[in-house]
Amino acid sequence: MLNPIWLKTFTTLIETGHFTQTAEKLFMTQPGVSQQIKKLEQACGYSLIKRVNKQFEITEQGRLVYEHAQRMAQQEIELIENLAFDDPYSGQCRLSCSGALALLYYPKLLKLQQEHPALAMHLEAAPNYRILKDITEGTIDIGVVTQLPNLGEFNFEAIGLEPLCLIMPKQYQNRVIDPQCLMQCGVVNHPDAAHYLSRYFELCANPELAQVNINQLPMTSYVNQLSQILLPISQGLGFTVLPKSALDSFADRDQLHVHSPDTAVTESLYLVSKRNRELAARYLAVKNILKASHSIP
């Protein structure tokens, strides 16, 4: 049997891509990481990584070992879940939502975990399609999505609405927000920008904004880290559309101007799980937190 500690070190190395980061994450020294990788290679009888100066590439044998380690970790999670299935405050809770909602939910979930230390929160930030895929495959148990899922595959419950905000630099607070203004300001692009911009312009009840071609807006910046999207805007560099939960978590909100549309723009939120899948008792408390975070219209 392969040493589980060596396997943990190896999987962490593959996932971080760096010996130094692996050592920091596992509270080890870098030589200690190297030593455990060598021992694992000796136990397997094959080189698991190909070292090139300070970098490395995983070998085919290494890929097989990595996949084996992932399966073992998943089996251990499932075993622990099965052992604690009926305990309402024990075991791992695996859920997924958008990055903006994660900012809203995570502090509340951690508070629940502080009250019940036997709980463990596993929260993934992902787009709708990935959330539903992960629920189908069993790597995530519940999720919150903004599109109605396939009724034949999922259980779902509407839990509220998420407001969308058109966010401008503070110096635009006394200006009329029209297509010319947006062209002058430029857009801060991010992975969900096209979806949010299109929905906002379509539903804000402003005929001029409804005619905006988002593909023609000049891009001032691009960032895929949610916590950083509003930073350039606070410095006067562009605008964007984001859910209100992302805006609420931004520290320098006083440097931003939020456009007031004629009609509020929102997205429906659905709490989903796999159809015919019986969830552990601990998910009741988690689901209550998610639902209490929103108001039902």
Wavefront OBJ file of the C-alpha trace (Angstrom):
o trace
v 0.000 0.000 0.000
v 1.343 3.414 -0.951
v 2.005 5.786 1.930
v -1.019 8.168 2.117
v 1.190 11.020 3.370
v 3.428 10.713 0.299
v 0.341 10.627 -1.919
v -1.004 13.787 -0.266
v 2.313 15.555 -0.849
v 2.380 14.391 -4.475
v -1.191 15.507 -5.252
v -0.552 18.877 -3.624
v 2.593 19.283 -5.732
v 0.712 18.511 -8.941
v -2.115 20.884 -8.044
v 0.132 23.798 -7.015
v 2.802 23.209 -9.642
v 5.533 24.375 -7.262
v 7.700 22.690 -4.631
v 7.834 25.892 -2.589
v 4.058 26.384 -2.558
v 3.583 22.714 -1.691
v 5.942 23.059 1.256
v 4.114 26.161 2.486
v 0.681 24.592 2.103
v 1.685 21.414 3.951
v 3.856 23.207 6.552
v 6.935 21.338 5.373
v 10.374 22.244 4.123
v 11.088 22.104 0.398
v 13.725 19.355 0.878
v 11.109 17.409 2.843
v 8.716 17.622 -0.111
v 11.424 16.427 -2.505
v 12.306 13.548 -0.210
v 8.709 12.322 -0.002
v 8.299 12.516 -3.785
v 11.466 10.425 -4.234
v 10.204 7.855 -1.722
v 6.888 7.629 -3.558
v 8.704 7.166 -6.870
v 10.825 4.414 -5.333
v 7.701 2.691 -3.970
v 6.036 2.880 -7.408
v 9.161 1.913 -9.314
v 8.710 4.758 -11.822
v 9.508 8.432 -12.174
v 6.330 10.375 -11.466
v 7.614 13.784 -12.525
v 10.274 14.915 -14.989
v 12.417 17.605 -13.413
v 13.617 20.476 -15.627
v 15.688 22.985 -13.636
v 13.277 24.332 -10.983
v 10.188 23.182 -12.871
v 8.701 19.791 -13.651
v 6.253 17.954 -15.882
v 4.129 15.032 -14.722
v 4.870 11.694 -16.407
v 2.213 9.257 -17.618
v 2.922 7.054 -14.594
v 2.601 10.151 -12.422
v -0.763 10.945 -13.930
v -2.023 7.455 -13.056
v -0.792 7.810 -9.487
v -2.419 11.248 -9.227
v -5.769 9.887 -10.424
v -5.445 6.982 -7.973
v -4.812 9.423 -5.116
v -7.870 11.480 -6.106
v -10.065 8.372 -6.096
v -8.772 7.400 -2.657
v -9.484 10.871 -1.289
v -13.009 10.823 -2.719
v -13.655 7.349 -1.278
v -12.519 8.557 2.130
v -14.867 11.557 1.934
v -17.768 9.296 1.000
v -16.935 6.916 3.845
v -16.912 9.729 6.405
v -20.178 11.061 5.005
v -21.787 7.640 5.271
v -20.642 7.239 8.858
v -22.104 10.614 9.842
v -25.119 10.589 7.534
v -27.746 11.146 10.215
v -25.747 13.560 12.356
v -27.117 17.065 11.585
v -23.910 18.776 12.668
v -21.118 16.491 11.505
v -19.455 15.720 8.174
v -18.437 17.527 5.011
v -20.878 19.840 3.216
v -20.111 20.165 -0.504
v -21.836 23.001 -2.313
v -21.261 25.334 -5.237
v -22.446 28.740 -6.433
v -21.216 31.776 -8.338
v -18.195 33.666 -7.064
v -20.383 36.618 -6.064
v -22.693 34.420 -4.001
v -19.709 32.673 -2.447
v -18.679 36.024 -0.975
v -22.128 36.267 0.590
v -22.497 32.673 1.793
v -19.021 31.714 2.974
v -18.834 33.877 6.132
v -22.242 32.568 7.219
v -21.240 28.970 6.558
v -18.034 29.432 8.552
v -20.073 30.796 11.449
v -22.131 27.586 11.364
v -18.910 25.577 11.366
v -17.604 27.552 14.348
v -20.758 26.609 16.240
v -20.401 22.966 15.152
v -16.684 22.142 14.619
v -17.472 18.624 13.370
v -18.820 20.199 10.174
v -16.482 20.881 7.240
v -17.427 23.353 4.504
v -16.390 22.686 0.902
v -17.526 25.639 -1.211
v -16.789 25.842 -4.934
v -17.222 28.993 -7.039
v -18.354 27.964 -10.521
v -20.666 28.915 -13.427
v -24.129 27.371 -13.789
v -23.162 24.596 -16.211
v -20.282 23.443 -13.995
v -22.466 23.423 -10.871
v -25.075 21.202 -12.533
v -22.384 18.951 -13.995
v -20.733 18.496 -10.602
v -24.062 17.712 -8.940
v -24.802 15.132 -11.636
v -21.388 13.518 -11.166
v -21.675 13.572 -7.373
v -18.657 15.770 -6.622
v -21.005 18.477 -5.276
v -24.249 17.816 -3.392
v -26.147 21.112 -3.596
v -25.751 24.325 -5.546
v -27.313 27.684 -6.303
v -27.818 28.551 -9.975
v -29.466 31.388 -11.881
v -31.077 29.266 -14.588
v -33.936 26.828 -14.137
v -32.385 23.331 -14.289
v -33.679 20.254 -16.114
v -36.659 19.125 -14.059
v -36.011 15.485 -14.900
v -32.511 15.513 -13.404
v -32.692 17.913 -10.477
v -34.751 18.961 -7.508
v -34.953 22.743 -7.303
v -36.388 25.485 -5.131
v -36.576 29.199 -5.892
v -34.884 30.995 -3.005
v -34.845 34.626 -4.097
v -33.557 37.234 -6.492
v -30.040 38.568 -6.975
v -29.952 42.267 -8.037
v -27.544 43.203 -10.836
v -25.741 46.536 -10.595
v -24.210 48.764 -13.269
v -21.137 50.061 -11.460
v -19.279 53.205 -12.544
v -16.393 55.261 -11.141
v -17.492 57.795 -8.525
v -16.935 60.775 -10.863
v -19.880 59.582 -12.964
v -22.435 59.947 -10.160
v -23.899 63.210 -11.523
v -23.751 62.272 -15.191
v -26.427 60.824 -17.406
v -25.553 57.194 -18.082
v -26.144 56.711 -21.807
v -24.368 54.787 -24.583
v -21.959 57.666 -25.264
v -21.010 57.796 -21.589
v -20.374 54.040 -21.512
v -18.267 54.191 -24.673
v -16.186 56.938 -23.120
v -15.754 55.083 -19.841
v -14.969 51.632 -21.307
v -15.787 48.264 -19.783
v -13.862 46.235 -17.211
v -14.267 42.765 -18.664
v -14.550 39.535 -16.653
v -15.771 35.974 -17.374
v -19.458 36.779 -16.727
v -19.419 40.328 -18.119
v -21.158 39.559 -21.420
v -24.021 37.766 -19.678
v -24.513 40.435 -17.004
v -24.187 43.378 -19.421
v -26.675 41.875 -21.873
v -29.221 41.120 -19.165
v -28.870 44.555 -17.570
v -29.199 46.513 -20.809
v -32.175 44.397 -21.886
v -34.158 44.640 -18.641
v -33.331 48.083 -17.183
v -36.173 49.747 -19.158
v -33.824 52.232 -20.851
v -34.393 52.147 -24.632
v -30.988 53.711 -25.342
v -29.084 51.189 -23.237
v -31.102 48.350 -24.788
v -29.515 49.248 -28.137
v -25.920 49.051 -26.850
v -23.790 46.476 -28.678
v -21.623 45.083 -25.909
v -19.093 43.806 -28.447
v -18.363 47.372 -29.498
v -17.646 48.668 -26.004
v -13.937 49.457 -25.551
v -12.282 47.235 -22.934
v -10.166 49.027 -20.340
v -9.186 45.946 -18.337
v -9.791 42.211 -17.902
v -9.551 40.222 -14.671
v -10.970 36.814 -13.726
v -10.619 37.258 -9.962
v -13.950 38.444 -8.582
v -12.392 40.319 -5.672
v -10.338 42.414 -8.123
v -12.973 43.354 -10.715
v -14.091 46.523 -8.937
v -10.554 47.729 -8.199
v -9.921 49.451 -11.570
v -13.410 50.979 -11.454
v -12.696 52.493 -8.047
v -9.636 54.075 -9.664
v -11.646 55.579 -12.510
v -10.819 52.922 -15.092
v -14.005 51.626 -16.672
v -17.407 50.218 -15.632
v -19.005 46.795 -15.361
v -22.126 44.911 -14.246
v -21.971 42.561 -11.243
v -24.386 41.046 -8.713
v -25.018 43.203 -5.652
v -23.381 40.595 -3.404
v -20.050 41.294 -5.124
v -20.539 45.030 -4.661
v -21.399 44.663 -0.970
v -18.137 42.844 -0.260
v -15.905 45.506 -1.878
v -13.966 47.583 0.656
v -13.785 50.860 -1.318
v -17.446 51.071 -2.237
v -17.419 54.833 -1.540
v -15.261 55.220 -4.664
v -17.993 53.727 -6.848
v -21.241 54.972 -8.360
v -24.125 52.531 -8.819
v -26.507 53.435 -11.615
v -30.201 53.597 -10.668
v -32.209 52.001 -13.512
v -35.842 52.744 -14.221
v -36.554 49.076 -13.551
v -34.509 46.958 -11.164
v -32.620 44.149 -12.895
v -32.432 40.815 -11.104
v -31.657 37.149 -11.627
v -33.665 34.336 -10.088
v -31.780 32.022 -7.752
v -32.520 28.299 -7.559
v -31.288 25.892 -4.901
v -30.643 22.585 -6.680
v -29.709 19.022 -5.836
v -29.689 15.747 -7.714
v -33.129 14.237 -8.219
v -33.845 11.183 -6.035
v -30.645 11.807 -4.042
v -31.228 11.708 -0.296
v -29.112 14.393 1.334
v -27.468 14.033 4.708
v -29.214 15.655 7.666
v -26.464 18.282 7.967
v -27.582 19.898 4.721
v -30.775 21.158 6.349
v -28.839 23.818 8.305
v -26.812 24.746 5.212
v -29.915 25.102 3.040
v -31.576 27.270 5.681
v -28.574 29.623 5.621
v -28.678 29.901 1.837
v -32.423 30.600 1.793
v -32.241 33.108 4.645
v -29.638 35.086 2.677
v -32.295 36.152 0.155
v -35.797 37.515 0.156
v -38.494 35.709 -1.815
v -40.340 38.168 -4.100
l 1 2 3 4 5 6 7 8 9 10 11 12 13 14 15 16 17 18 19 20 21 22 23 24 25 26 27 28 29 30 31 32 33 34 35 36 37 38 39 40 41 42 43 44 45 46 47 48 49 50 51 52 53 54 55 56 57 58 59 60 61 62 63 64 65 66 67 68 69 70 71 72 73 74 75 76 77 78 79 80 81 82 83 84 85 86 87 88 89 90 91 92 93 94 95 96 97 98 99 100 101 102 103 104 105 106 107 108 109 110 111 112 113 114 115 116 117 118 119 120 121 122 123 124 125 126 127 128 129 130 131 132 133 134 135 136 137 138 139 140 141 142 143 144 145 146 147 148 149 150 151 152 153 154 155 156 157 158 159 160 161 162 163 164 165 166 167 168 169 170 171 172 173 174 175 176 177 178 179 180 181 182 183 184 185 186 187 188 189 190 191 192 193 194 195 196 197 198 199 200 201 202 203 204 205 206 207 208 209 210 211 212 213 214 215 216 217 218 219 220 221 222 223 224 225 226 227 228 229 230 231 232 233 234 235 236 237 238 239 240 241 242 243 244 245 246 247 248 249 250 251 252 253 254 255 256 257 258 259 260 261 262 263 264 265 266 267 268 269 270 271 272 273 274 275 276 277 278 279 280 281 282 283 284 285 286 287 288 289 290 291 292 293 294 295 296 297
